[in-house]
């Protein structure tokens, strides 16, 4: 059995960074798709839920369309990197994040003295799953922005 000292030491750790970064970008892309899909499903299912503000269908549709467009342009960018496609993908991602955060802020349970008590859904106790998803997407898009602007993709 070989000990660790017998393996050659590779002093250039950067050669694997592109592969690992690509994997991280693909995983974050998949998680972003989950956030877009679950937001659509959750708000469609809880449209009449007491304690939550109503989200107009046009805003929910805009969130879904922006999410699908962002995913499509971003996946195209990841498979064939071009600076202009990356910038377009980032613009669409940022619009998606802004709409998602605004929907989240409106959807959170009201705390006024006349607000009906919020009814939890079966996915999570309270809005924590939605907060995790949308804040996570915000952090992911910040990371996407860094990767594109720093030229780390490709």
N, C-alpha and C positions, 0 to 999 in steps of 0.2 A: 504494500500500500504506500502511495506517495504522500509525502507531507507537503504542506503548502509552500514550504521554502524550495521545493524541487520544481515548482511550476515557474515558467518564465514570467518575469514582472514586466508589465506593459506600463511604461511611464507616461504614455500619451493617453490619458483618460478621455480625451475629447473625441476620439474616433467613434465611440459608441453613442455620443450625446445626440446625434441626429436621429439615430434609430429610436432611442428612448424618448426623445421629444416627439417624434412622429407617433409613437404609441400613445403618449399622453394626449396629444391633440385628437387622435381618433377616439380615445376613451371619453374625453370631454365632449366631443361631438355627439357621441351616442347618448351621454347623459343630458345634453341639451335637447336632443330629440325626445327623450323621456319627459323632460319638463314641459315641452310644448304639448305633447300628447296628453299628459296627465292634467295639465291646466285646462285643456279643452274638455276632457272627460269630466273633471271635477266640477267645473263651472256649469256645464250642461246638466249635470245630475243634481246640482244644488241650486238651480236657478230660483226656486221658490223657498229656499231655506230661511226660516226665521232668524233674525239677528244679523243677517248679512245684507248689504246693499245689493240691489239688483244691478247686474252688469249687462248693459245693452248688447244684443246679439251682434250688432255691427262692430263693436269694440272687440268682442270675443273672436269674431271672424277675422278682424284685422290682426289680432294677436296670432291666430293660427296661420293665416296667409303669410305674415311676416316671418314667422318661425319656419315654415316650410321653404320659403324663398331663401332665408338666411342659410338653412341647412343645405339646400341645393347648390347655392353659389359657393358656400364654404367647402363642401365636398368636392366640387369641381376644382376649387383652388388647391385643396390638399393633394388632389391627384395630378394636377398639372399647374404648378405654381407660376403665377404671373403677378407682378406687383399690382397692376391695375385691378385684376380680379380680387386680389386680397383686400385692397382698399374698399372696393364695392361690397365685398362680403362683410367687412367690419362696419360699414355704414348701416347695412341692413341689420346686422347683429345689434348695434347700439339702439336702433329704432325698436327692435324687438324687446330688448331689455327695458327700455323706458316704458313701453306700453305694458309690459309684464309687471314692473314695479308699481305703476299707477293702478293697474287692476288689483294687484295684491293689497295696496293701501286702501282701495275702496272696498274690497271684499272682506277685510278683517272685521271681526265683530264690533258692533257699535257699543260704546260705553256710556251713552247718555242715560238719564234717569227714565226716559220714556222708551228706550230701546228694548226690543223683545230679547229674551235670552237666546244666545246662539245655540244652535243644535249641532253637535259634532257629527261628522260623517264617520263611516266605518274605516277610513284609511288612517286616521290619526286622531289623537285627542287634541282638538283645537286646530289652529292654523299653522302649527309648527312644520308640517310637511311642506306646505306652500311657501312658508318663509325660507326654509332650507333650500328648496328648489330654486326660488327666484334669486335669493342672495348668492347661492352657488352659481347660478347662471351669470350673474353680474361679475363675480370673481373670475369665472371662466372666460368671459368676454374681455375682461381686463387682461388676462393671460394671452388670449388670442391676439389682442391689440399689440402687446409687447412682442410676441413672436413675429407678427407680420412686420411691424415697424423696425424691429431690430434685424430683420432678414434671417431669422432662425428657421424658416420653413423651406424645405426643399432639399 
